[in-house]
């Protein structure tokens, strides 16, 4: 059994806790949050046996094998430092840190301490991307990838009180769409198409009542010669029922055909000269976005117990953050009101 303690009881923590409780190799031993009432409520719902409002006390009393950090980015470096000092392994939510410098320091100190470290980058573990990757590997659309295109409209960012009901801190973040959401797709695009050679970006603010950008158009060049387009905003609405299931729709094109992902999770294959037909695979609207939190944590447990490298290990994930920083540095943010 892997003894895991969770730090954080905010909006996204229930997804983590519920998923851990479904993994038989895991024993969830404790939960910690500065808001003890919130922590007790979450622990009671998911039968976590111990609750703390002090991280050091929890770590020293339980000596978990792993901590799961589900707190705001500014807390990640000090929490990772506490774990590294005790030889405790880490899985940590994104955004990894407020700055690239802090993210690099987190990776440096975990490597120096010799502990296992994985970023909880769950989008690549959504079942539709795993199935698309399988089709690309199997040559279903040919040997040469031409282009990825993703269109995202979440529709939660247009009211004057946008984000207040779920993640109110979004309103004051000077960097929003790329920092919170776009980084997921930098990682997904790398997962599907390989390493990036260039990104050209345009960022805008559509809602004048928030601080950061809520619209982006990113053009990716990949080392393979393929192209990618990420066309996203949180202001306008999609037509399908749950915009936070797949977060959008995707087209993947190769030299012998294309794959389409619809907003409800359906996948289709259209070989050149033939009709579009369904791709059979399993996905369900459970937990969060196709149960991707569970799939991410299951991948963590498998790699941890088998001594394998994590897909989203610290050193590799820094590449996503370097591209994220490049987007902000090379783009004149046209935040029109």
NORSULJO-V678854 format. One record per residue. N is the residue number from 1. D_LAST is the distance of its C-alpha to the last C-alpha in Angstrom with 1 decimal. Layout:
<<N/D_LAST> <N/D_LAST>>
This chain:
<<1/53.6> <2/50.4> <3/49.6> <4/45.8> <5/44.0> <6/40.3> <7/38.0> <8/35.1> <9/35.0> <10/31.3> <11/29.4> <12/30.7> <13/34.1> <14/35.9> <15/35.4> <16/37.1> <17/39.9> <18/40.7> <19/40.9> <20/43.2> <21/45.5> <22/46.1> <23/47.2> <24/51.0> <25/51.2> <26/48.9> <27/49.8> <28/46.9> <29/48.5> <30/45.8> <31/42.3> <32/40.6> <33/37.6> <34/37.0> <35/36.5> <36/40.0> <37/39.6> <38/36.9> <39/39.3> <40/42.3> <41/40.6> <42/39.6> <43/43.1> <44/44.9> <45/43.1> <46/44.0> <47/47.3> <48/46.4> <49/49.4> <50/48.1> <51/45.1> <52/44.1> <53/41.5> <54/42.7> <55/42.3> <56/45.3> <57/47.6> <58/46.7> <59/47.1> <60/50.4> <61/51.8> <62/51.1> <63/50.9> <64/48.8> <65/49.0> <66/45.2> <67/42.2> <68/39.1> <69/36.0> <70/33.3> <71/31.5> <72/28.1> <73/28.0> <74/28.7> <75/32.1> <76/33.2> <77/34.9> <78/37.1> <79/38.0> <80/39.0> <81/41.0> <82/42.9> <83/43.7> <84/44.7> <85/47.1> <86/48.8> <87/48.9> <88/46.8> <89/44.9> <90/41.2> <91/38.8> <92/35.2> <93/31.9> <94/28.9> <95/26.7> <96/29.8> <97/28.5> <98/25.5> <99/26.5> <100/28.6> <101/31.2> <102/31.7> <103/32.0> <104/34.6> <105/36.4> <106/36.6> <107/38.1> <108/40.5> <109/41.8> <110/42.4> <111/44.2> <112/46.3> <113/47.2> <114/48.3> <115/46.5> <116/44.9> <117/41.1> <118/38.7> <119/35.0> <120/34.3> <121/32.3> <122/33.0> <123/31.1> <124/33.8> <125/36.4> <126/35.0> <127/38.0> <128/36.3> <129/35.6> <130/39.1> <131/40.5> <132/38.4> <133/39.6> <134/43.2> <135/42.9> <136/41.7> <137/44.6> <138/47.0> <139/46.1> <140/45.2> <141/42.7> <142/44.8> <143/45.3> <144/42.2> <145/38.6> <146/36.4> <147/32.9> <148/30.8> <149/27.8> <150/25.8> <151/23.2> <152/21.4> <153/19.5> <154/20.0> <155/18.1> <156/17.9> <157/14.2> <158/12.8> <159/14.2> <160/12.8> <161/15.8> <162/15.4> <163/18.2> <164/20.0> <165/23.0> <166/23.8> <167/22.1> <168/20.1> <169/20.0> <170/17.4> <171/14.7> <172/15.5> <173/16.4> <174/14.8> <175/16.1> <176/15.9> <177/16.5> <178/19.0> <179/20.6> <180/21.2> <181/21.7> <182/21.7> <183/24.7> <184/26.7> <185/26.3> <186/27.2> <187/30.3> <188/31.0> <189/30.7> <190/33.1> <191/35.4> <192/35.6> <193/35.5> <194/36.7> <195/35.4> <196/32.3> <197/32.7> <198/29.2> <199/25.6> <200/22.9> <201/19.3> <202/15.8> <203/13.1> <204/9.4> <205/7.1> <206/6.8> <207/7.2> <208/5.1> <209/8.8> <210/10.1> <211/10.7> <212/11.5> <213/11.1> <214/11.9> <215/12.7> <216/15.4> <217/18.0> <218/21.1> <219/24.2> <220/27.4> <221/30.6> <222/33.6> <223/36.9> <224/38.7> <225/37.0> <226/34.9> <227/31.2> <228/28.5> <229/25.1> <230/22.7> <231/20.0> <232/18.1> <233/15.2> <234/15.5> <235/13.3> <236/15.7> <237/19.3> <238/22.6> <239/25.7> <240/28.2> <241/29.0> <242/28.2> <243/25.2> <244/26.2> <245/29.7> <246/29.2> <247/25.3> <248/25.5> <249/27.9> <250/29.6> <251/31.7> <252/34.2> <253/36.2> <254/39.5> <255/42.3> <256/44.1> <257/41.6> <258/38.5> <259/37.4> <260/34.8> <261/33.3> <262/32.1> <263/29.7> <264/32.8> <265/34.5> <266/36.8> <267/37.8> <268/39.5> <269/41.4> <270/41.9> <271/44.4> <272/44.4> <273/46.5> <274/46.5> <275/44.8> <276/42.1> <277/43.9> <278/42.9> <279/43.1> <280/44.9> <281/43.7> <282/43.1> <283/39.8> <284/39.2> <285/36.4> <286/37.6> <287/36.2> <288/32.8> <289/31.8> <290/35.3> <291/37.0> <292/35.6> <293/36.0> <294/39.7> <295/40.0> <296/38.4> <297/40.7> <298/43.6> <299/43.0> <300/42.9> <301/46.2> <302/47.9> <303/47.0> <304/47.9> <305/51.2> <306/52.2> <307/51.1> <308/48.7> <309/45.5> <310/42.3> <311/40.0> <312/37.0> <313/38.9> <314/37.4> <315/38.3> <316/37.1> <317/33.8> <318/32.9> <319/32.5> <320/29.5> <321/28.0> <322/28.7> <323/26.9> <324/23.9> <325/24.0> <326/24.4> <327/21.2> <328/19.2> <329/21.3> <330/21.3> <331/17.7> <332/15.1> <333/12.1> <334/9.4> <335/6.5> <336/3.8> <337/0.0>>
